[in-house]
Amino acid sequence: MDRNQATGLILFAAVLLIYSLFFASAPQPQPEETTEAAQTAIANQDREDIEELGTETSEPDSLQDAMALRQFGVFAAMTKGQQEDVVLENDKMIVTFSSKGAEIKQVELKEFKTWDQRPLVLLDQESSDLDFMIQTDKGEFSLNQFYFNPTVSTMDVDGVKANVITFIAQSGSGQIVRTYSLPEGSYILGKSLEFSGLNNNLSSNEVQIVWDDRLLRQEQDLEESRRKTNINWYKTSGKHNDLSLTSDADDDQINDPLKWFSFSQRFFTSGIIAERQFNSGKFEQQTPGDTLSVKNVRAEVVLPLENGRADLSYYFGPNNYNVLKKVTPGFEENVYMGYFFVSWVNKYIIVNLFQFLERYFTNYGIIIILIVLIIKAALFPLTYKSYIGMAKMRVIKPEIDELKAKYPDDPTKMQQEQMKLFGKLGVSPISGCLPMLLQMPFLFAMFFFFPNSIELRQESFLWAHDLSTYDAIFYLPFTIPFYGAHVSLFTLLMTVSQIAYTHFNNQLTAQTGPMKNIGYIMPVIFMFVLNSFPAALSFYYFVSNMVTFGQQALIKLFVDDAKIREKVEESKRKNANKKKSKFQQKLEEAMKAAEANKKK
């Protein structure tokens, strides 16, 4: 140790010795007096702050109160209270609120159960975080930080009895009021939010709503549930949008005014509807790696205040098209009815037909059979025309074969002569196909209707315990690509019936070559596609095939090929001297031009 270090150590020891001797005999300050003085000083400072705000408040009686005053200002009194649960209930659902925040804690739907027969809870406090954020002169606060005093009452809402809870958070002359109303027979929870006496303390006339939801699993088929889960929103301009149905992670920022947004699962939807509008919104969704939730979704929307008040409503309920249609404009878009060219069939025909049959029949297998019979009866004229068209092509097959033999190496010439022949005989090659094409929208409409129909959920028929999912008769010890690890019996029956129908149909047509065998390949492809689809869809196609098979067998009994041949000969005589139509002339010219270009 050098001299400087030694000198410094001696001086440091001397200072400690003098300090201890000097202060040892000095009187010790009383801690309580010091604490009281500090509290008084802090309280005086906070009282001055509150007086500057022009707001009434009581003098703090503890250090904690004083600190709350510094952090929350006029809202400090709202941070004290007791947390308790309050329940609002009707015949459709049970909504539980917490007095801390006056926010929704849990929603349970009474009429439904999960796939394993547990109470169907759409959200709870572990899975959902719903915050209303406000901007104040003390910074940003969540209403979930404040305690509210609840009052339960009843009132009439548009002539319907409604249970009402009014939550009030009071601080001096200022208060925050959150009122919820739940009418009987409704899935809509009304809400109003009002700030009274706090105009000078709110730095913004907007409320930001932040909703994080880890959507709870309701169905056994998790992958199908995830494919059908989505965030939807509807602009005040009348345009519906959504995030990609199959996206693992996606987000979207919307700067246009919104009317509503929703978290839509396969059979149930949770959503918020503005009385007027949301100024903007941001939506995110993510598919988790575990099986604890279907999807993790997040919404941030900005709700404007008008004179310190805003009105909105929640929807917690089933994806029933007719129910959603009555909620608010565009809300029925939470049920996907298919592409434009088939959605009209579902929206205006199938949904209403289904609802009508539900009044008289409780077995949904019977309802599906009746829907097939009604649709087939309505489309029977098209089926009949299709059969006659194919029959005409069948009876003129000898003439067509002659042309093929006459022009084996000149397909263009053969087609030209074939068109002439069709014109003379009064036969249209598309007469058998066109009626079938007109029936296609109904065929494809079912492809979207049954997988999204909540009416079929947990409804059994024959061996299928649930028509809304596949009817596995046994499971394989391995997975077949594109097929799965289970065998659906209705899908097998549909495949067999389609192959039988194709074989029967090939006997009625003049089709030859590879095109004739394509009809046998398609049923096998559909067997792979539909194996994991709802049993109701495969059952519908199976019944439809059988009815079509029966219709054509019945028509065959009453339609004689000899009579059809007589009509063809009669048309041949009438058209012997008939001039070619402009369409035929243009078609022949186009074919000749194509042949000339080919030779060049």
C-alpha positions, 0 to 999 in steps of 0.5 A, a space after each residue: 500500500 503506497 503513502 496516498 492510499 494509507 493517508 486516505 484510509 486514515 482520514 476515512 476512518 477518522 471521519 467515521 469515528 467523529 461522525 459516530 461520536 457526534 451523532 450518538 448523543 443527538 436525539 433520534 427523530 420520531 418516525 411517525 412524525 416524519 411520516 405524518 409530515 411527509 404525508 401532509 406535504 404530499 396531501 397538500 401538494 395533491 390537494 393543490 393539484 386537484 384544486 387546479 383541476 377544479 374538481 371536488 375530492 376528499 383529503 387522502 387518508 394514506 400514502 397509497 391514496 396520495 400516490 393514487 391521486 398523483 397517478 390518476 388525478 380525478 379518477 383516483 377514487 375510482 381505483 378503490 373498491 371491491 371486485 364482485 361478479 354480476 350476472 345478466 341472463 335471458 333464455 339464450 345466454 348467461 353473461 357474467 361481468 366483473 365490477 372491476 372494469 364493468 367488463 364482460 368476464 364470461 359468455 355461455 350459450 344455454 342452447 348449445 354444448 361443446 362436442 364433448 358435451 360441456 357447457 358452451 362458453 364463447 369466452 372467459 377471463 382466461 381466454 379473452 381480454 377486452 379493454 376500453 382505453 381512454 386518454 386523460 390529462 394523466 395519461 392513458 387508462 383502461 376502464 378495467 382499472 376502475 371499480 364500478 357499483 352495479 345496479 340490476 333492473 328490468 325495462 322494456 326495449 322495443 316492447 320486449 322485457 330486458 334485464 339491465 345492469 348499470 355500472 357507475 364509477 364515481 369520483 366527486 362530481 364526475 362519473 363513468 356509467 356503463 349500462 348493459 341490456 339483454 332482451 329476452 329471446 335475443 343474442 344481442 347485448 346492448 351497451 352504452 358508455 357515458 362520461 359525465 362531469 369529466 369533460 375537462 379531464 378527457 384529452 380525447 373524444 375517442 375510446 380505443 377498444 382492444 380485444 384479444 381473444 384466444 378462441 375456445 375450441 367448440 368442435 372435435 375437428 380442430 383443423 376444420 374449425 381453424 379453416 372456418 375461423 376468421 375475422 370479418 368487418 363491415 364498412 359503413 359504405 356497405 362493403 364486407 371484408 375479412 382476413 384470409 380464411 386459411 392464413 396462419 398469420 395475417 393483419 390488416 389496418 383499416 382507416 375507413 369507418 366501420 359498422 361492425 367487426 366479428 370473430 367468426 368461428 365455424 358455428 358461432 360468432 362474437 362481434 361488436 356493432 357500433 350504433 354509428 361507426 368505428 373511426 378505424 380498425 386494425 385486425 390480426 389473427 394467428 394460428 397457434 402451434 398448440 391445441 388450446 385455442 382455435 385461433 388467436 385474434 386481436 382487434 383494435 378499433 376507435 369508437 368516437 364519443 358524442 357529447 361524452 357518450 357512445 352506444 354499441 352492442 355485442 353479438 354472442 350467438 350461433 351462425 344461423 343465417 336468418 338470425 344474423 340477417 336481423 342483427 345489422 346490415 351485412 352481419 349475415 356475411 359471417 356465414 359463408 354461402 359460397 361464390 356469387 354464382 351459387 350463393 344466391 341459391 343458398 341465400 334465397 332458396 335453400 335457407 328458406 326451404 330448410 327453415 320451412 321443413 324444420 317446422 314439420 320435421 325434427 329428423 334432419 336426415 328426412 329433411 335432407 331427403 325432402 330437399 333432394 325430392 323438392 329440388 329434383 321435382 322443380 328441375 325435372 323439366 331440365 332433366 327431361 330435356 337433357 334426356 331427350 337431347 341425349 336420346 336424339 344424339 343416340 339415334 343419329 349415331 349411325 350418321 355420325 359414324 358414317 361421317 367419321 368413316 368418310 373423313 378419318 384424316 380430316 377432322 375439320 371437314 368432318 366437323 363441318 359436315 357434322 354441323 350440316 347434319 345437325 342442322 338438317 336433323 334439327 339436333 343440337 349437340 349441346 341440348 343434352 348438356 345445357 340443362 345439366 349446366 343449369 342444374 350445376 348451381 344447385 349442386 355446388 350450392 350444397 357444397 357450401 351450405 352443409 359444411 356451414 349449417 349450424 342446424 346440422 350440428 350434433 344431429 344424428 341420422 342412422 350411423 352418423 352421430 353428427 351430420 356436421 362432420 364425417 361419419 367414420 365407420 372405422 379408423 385406419 392405422 395409417 393416413 392415406 394422402 388426400 384421403 385421411 385416416 378414416 373411412 366415411 360410409 356415406 362417401 363410399 355410398 355416394 361414390 358407388 352410386 355415382 359410378 352406377 349412374 355413370 354406367 347407366 348414363 353411358 348407355 344413353 349417350 353416343 359418347 365414345 373414346 376416353 371421354 366416356 371413361 372420365 365419368 368413372 374417374 370423377 367419382 373416385 376423385 370426389 371420394 378423396 375430396 369428400 371423405 372429411 366433409 360433413 356426412 350431410 353433404 355426402 348423404 345429399 349427393 348419394 340421395 340425389 344420385 339415386 333420385 336422378 337414376 330413378 328419374 332417368 329410368 322412369 323417363 326411359 320407360 315412356 320415351 321410345 327411341 323409334 318415336 324420337 327417330 321419327 321426329 328426327 326424320 320429320 325435321 330432316 324433311 322440313 329442313 331439306 330446303 332450309 337456308 343456313 342460319 347466319 350463325 351456321 354460316 359464320 361458324 362454317 366460315 370460321 372453321 374454313 378460315 381455321 383450316 386454311 390457316 392450318 394448311 398455310 
